[in-house]
Amino acid sequence: MKRSSTIILDDEDKEFVDLLVGLGVKINVAKILVYLVGAGECISRDIERGTDLRQPEVSMAMRKFREKGWIDEEEIKHGGKGRPLKRYKLAVAIDGILNILEDEKRRDAKKDLEEIDRLREMVKKLTKER
């Protein structure tokens, strides 16, 4: 990641994002996940700037993180008006998240292989009837 006043995803991070997307992770979730791995703890505005996502896109992706239990969030009091700031950090280490993704892929592959076996059995049955 390149550091300026805000961390910005670089080419290596984009490769990480592409690999996650290839595994079925939504692109905005993947971008934020990679950002959080590099940044550690940050506010939503930093995520928007660092990932080049708009606030609604960040909010929708964060909903997915909350559903999966992958994120800790804390509301930050500030003197200004408007939307409250939130501070985010991963609640699950990246290795744990990768293990979850691996388990999902293994379950999917097992199901697919079982369906192929079932198809083979059906083909055998059909060819014996003819």
Backbone hydrogen bonds in HBPLUS format (Angstrom, degrees):
<---DONOR---> <-ACCEPTOR-->    atom                        ^
c    i                          cat <-CA-CA->   ^        H-A-AA   ^      H-
h    n   atom  resd res      DA  || num        DHA   H-A  angle D-A-AA Bond
n    s   type  num  typ     dist DA aas  dist angle  dist       angle   num
A0002-LYS N   A0008-ILE O   3.22 MM   6  5.47 153.5  2.30 164.9 161.5     1
A0008-ILE N   A0002-LYS O   3.04 MM   6  5.47 164.2  2.07 157.2 161.6     2
A0009-LEU N   A0050-GLY O   3.32 MM  41  6.18 165.0  2.35 153.4 149.0     3
A0014-LYS N   A0010-ASP O   2.91 MM   4  6.21 150.3  1.99 150.4 159.9     4
A0015-GLU N   A0011-ASP O   3.01 MM   4  6.33 141.8  2.16 142.6 152.2     5
A0016-PHE N   A0012-GLU O   3.13 MM   4  6.47 152.7  2.21 143.3 150.3     6
A0017-VAL N   A0013-ASP O   2.86 MM   4  6.23 155.4  1.92 149.8 156.8     7
A0018-ASP N   A0014-LYS O   2.87 MM   4  6.10 159.4  1.91 144.3 149.7     8
A0019-LEU N   A0015-GLU O   2.94 MM   4  6.23 153.9  2.00 149.2 155.7     9
A0020-LEU N   A0016-PHE O   3.04 MM   4  6.34 159.1  2.08 150.2 155.6    10
A0021-VAL N   A0017-VAL O   2.88 MM   4  6.16 160.5  1.92 156.0 161.8    11
A0022-GLY N   A0018-ASP O   2.90 MM   4  6.10 151.8  1.98 143.3 151.3    12
A0023-LEU N   A0019-LEU O   3.17 MM   4  6.47 127.3  2.46 135.4 148.4    13
A0023-LEU N   A0020-LEU O   2.98 MM   3  5.07 136.3  2.18  97.5 110.4    14
A0025-VAL N   A0020-LEU O   3.10 MM   5  5.51 162.5  2.13 143.9 138.7    15
A0024-GLY N   A0021-VAL O   2.87 MM   3  5.07 159.1  1.92 108.6 114.9    16
A0030-ALA N   A0026-LYS O   2.85 MM   4  6.09 159.6  1.89 158.3 165.3    17
A0031-LYS N   A0027-ILE O   2.87 MM   4  6.10 161.8  1.90 152.7 156.8    18
A0032-ILE N   A0028-ASN O   3.08 MM   4  6.22 164.5  2.10 144.1 148.2    19
A0033-LEU N   A0029-VAL O   2.85 MM   4  5.99 157.9  1.90 149.8 156.7    20
A0034-VAL N   A0030-ALA O   2.97 MM   4  6.16 169.5  1.98 155.1 157.1    21
A0035-TYR N   A0031-LYS O   2.92 MM   4  6.11 155.6  1.98 144.7 152.5    22
A0036-LEU N   A0032-ILE O   2.82 MM   4  6.02 163.3  1.85 154.1 157.7    23
A0037-VAL N   A0033-LEU O   2.96 MM   4  6.20 150.8  2.05 149.0 157.2    24
A0038-GLY N   A0034-VAL O   3.19 MM   4  6.44 157.3  2.24 147.1 151.8    25
A0039-ALA N   A0035-TYR O   2.77 MM   4  5.92 157.3  1.82 154.5 162.3    26
A0040-GLY N   A0036-LEU O   2.83 MM   4  5.26 151.9  1.91 134.4 141.0    27
A0041-GLU N   A0039-ALA O   3.05 MM   2  5.77 117.1  2.46 111.1  94.4    28
A0042-CYS N   A0088-TYR O   2.97 MM  46  5.47 156.2  2.03 149.6 157.4    29
A0088-TYR N   A0042-CYS O   2.67 MM  46  5.47 168.7  1.69 169.3 170.0    30
A0046-ASP N   A0043-ILE O   3.02 MM   3  5.45 123.7  2.35 108.2 121.6    31
A0047-ILE N   A0043-ILE O   3.21 MM   4  6.63 152.3  2.29 148.7 156.9    32
A0044-SER N   A0086-LYS O   3.17 MM  42  5.98 140.2  2.33 157.7 165.9    33
A0048-GLU N   A0044-SER O   2.96 MM   4  6.28 159.1  2.00 154.7 159.9    34
A0049-ARG N   A0045-ARG O   3.05 MM   4  6.32 164.9  2.07 150.4 153.5    35
A0050-GLY N   A0046-ASP O   2.78 MM   4  5.83 165.9  1.80 152.2 157.1    36
A0051-THR N   A0047-ILE O   2.96 MM   4  5.83 146.7  2.07 147.3 153.1    37
A0052-ASP N   A0048-GLU O   3.00 MM   4  5.59 121.7  2.35 134.9 146.8    38
A0053-LEU N   A0048-GLU O   3.13 MM   5  4.86 140.5  2.29 131.7 140.0    39
A0057-GLU N   A0054-ARG O   3.02 MM   3  5.31 119.2  2.40 105.6 120.7    40
A0058-VAL N   A0054-ARG O   3.01 MM   4  6.36 156.0  2.07 157.0 164.7    41
A0059-SER N   A0055-GLN O   2.90 MM   4  6.14 164.1  1.93 156.3 160.8    42
A0060-MET N   A0056-PRO O   2.94 MM   4  6.15 159.5  1.98 146.9 151.8    43
A0061-ALA N   A0057-GLU O   3.04 MM   4  6.20 159.6  2.08 144.7 150.4    44
A0062-MET N   A0058-VAL O   2.84 MM   4  6.01 157.1  1.89 152.3 159.2    45
A0063-ARG N   A0059-SER O   3.09 MM   4  6.34 139.4  2.26 140.5 150.5    46
A0064-LYS N   A0061-ALA O   2.97 MM   3  5.21 122.0  2.31 101.2 115.3    47
A0065-PHE N   A0061-ALA O   3.10 MM   4  6.55 153.2  2.17 147.4 155.1    48
A0066-ARG N   A0062-MET O   2.87 MM   4  6.16 158.8  1.92 150.5 155.7    49
A0067-GLU N   A0063-ARG O   2.94 MM   4  6.17 159.4  1.98 147.5 153.3    50
A0068-LYS N   A0064-LYS O   3.05 MM   4  6.27 150.9  2.14 147.5 154.5    51
A0069-GLY N   A0065-PHE O   2.95 MM   4  6.05 116.1  2.37 135.6 152.3    52
A0070-TRP N   A0065-PHE O   2.91 MM   5  5.09 154.2  1.98 153.2 151.5    53
A0069-GLY N   A0066-ARG O   3.01 MM   3  4.89 142.6  2.16  96.6 108.2    54
A0091-ALA N   A0070-TRP O   2.76 MM  21  5.02 166.5  1.78 117.3 121.8    55
A0072-ASP N   A0089-LYS O   2.78 MM  17  5.39 169.7  1.79 173.5 174.7    56
A0089-LYS N   A0072-ASP O   3.05 MM  17  5.39 142.4  2.20 150.3 156.1    57
A0074-GLU N   A0087-ARG O   2.86 MM  13  5.12 148.8  1.96 144.8 153.9    58
A0087-ARG N   A0074-GLU O   2.72 MM  13  5.12 164.5  1.75 152.9 157.8    59
A0076-ILE N   A0085-LEU O   2.81 MM   9  5.28 173.4  1.82 145.2 147.1    60
A0096-GLY N   A0093-ALA O   2.89 MM   3  5.24 121.8  2.24 106.7 121.5    61
A0097-ILE N   A0093-ALA O   3.06 MM   4  6.49 151.8  2.15 150.5 159.3    62
A0098-LEU N   A0094-ILE O   2.83 MM   4  6.10 160.8  1.87 153.9 159.0    63
A0099-ASN N   A0095-ASP O   2.91 MM   4  6.13 147.5  2.01 141.3 150.5    64
A0100-ILE N   A0096-GLY O   2.99 MM   4  6.27 149.1  2.09 142.2 150.3    65
A0101-LEU N   A0097-ILE O   2.94 MM   4  6.28 161.3  1.98 152.6 157.1    66
A0102-GLU N   A0098-LEU O   2.85 MM   4  6.04 155.8  1.91 145.5 152.7    67
A0103-ASP N   A0099-ASN O   2.89 MM   4  6.11 160.6  1.93 148.7 153.4    68
A0104-GLU N   A0100-ILE O   2.98 MM   4  6.26 158.7  2.02 150.9 156.6    69
A0105-LYS N   A0101-LEU O   2.96 MM   4  6.22 159.9  2.00 149.9 155.2    70
A0106-ARG N   A0102-GLU O   2.86 MM   4  6.12 156.4  1.92 152.5 159.4    71
A0107-ARG N   A0103-ASP O   2.94 MM   4  6.18 159.1  1.98 149.9 155.2    72
A0108-ASP N   A0104-GLU O   2.90 MM   4  6.14 161.7  1.93 149.8 155.3    73
A0109-ALA N   A0105-LYS O   2.83 MM   4  6.01 162.2  1.86 149.8 154.8    74
A0110-LYS N   A0106-ARG O   2.91 MM   4  6.07 159.6  1.95 147.9 153.5    75
A0111-LYS N   A0107-ARG O   2.94 MM   4  6.17 162.0  1.98 151.2 155.9    76
A0112-ASP N   A0108-ASP O   2.90 MM   4  6.15 161.7  1.93 151.4 156.7    77
A0113-LEU N   A0109-ALA O   2.89 MM   4  6.11 161.0  1.92 152.1 157.0    78
A0114-GLU N   A0110-LYS O   2.92 MM   4  6.14 153.0  1.99 147.5 155.2    79
A0115-GLU N   A0111-LYS O   2.96 MM   4  6.24 152.1  2.04 148.2 155.9    80
A0116-ILE N   A0112-ASP O   2.96 MM   4  6.29 150.2  2.05 146.8 155.2    81
A0117-ASP N   A0113-LEU O   2.93 MM   4  6.22 159.0  1.98 147.9 153.3    82
A0118-ARG N   A0114-GLU O   2.92 MM   4  6.17 153.6  1.99 144.4 152.0    83
A0119-LEU N   A0115-GLU O   2.90 MM   4  6.16 153.6  1.97 144.8 151.9    84
A0120-ARG N   A0116-ILE O   2.93 MM   4  6.25 152.7  2.00 149.0 156.5    85
A0121-GLU N   A0117-ASP O   2.99 MM   4  6.31 156.5  2.05 149.5 155.5    86
A0122-MET N   A0118-ARG O   2.95 MM   4  6.25 152.5  2.03 146.8 154.8    87
A0123-VAL N   A0119-LEU O   2.87 MM   4  6.16 152.6  1.95 149.0 156.5    88
A0124-LYS N   A0120-ARG O   2.93 MM   4  6.23 161.9  1.97 151.8 156.1    89
A0125-LYS N   A0121-GLU O   3.01 MM   4  6.24 159.6  2.05 146.7 152.1    90
A0126-LEU N   A0122-MET O   2.88 MM   4  6.11 160.2  1.92 149.2 154.8    91
A0127-THR N   A0123-VAL O   2.88 MM   4  6.07 162.2  1.91 156.5 160.7    92
A0128-LYS N   A0124-LYS O   3.01 MM   4  6.15 144.8  2.14 144.2 153.3    93
A0129-GLU N   A0125-LYS O   3.19 MM   4  6.37 142.6  2.34 142.4 151.4    94
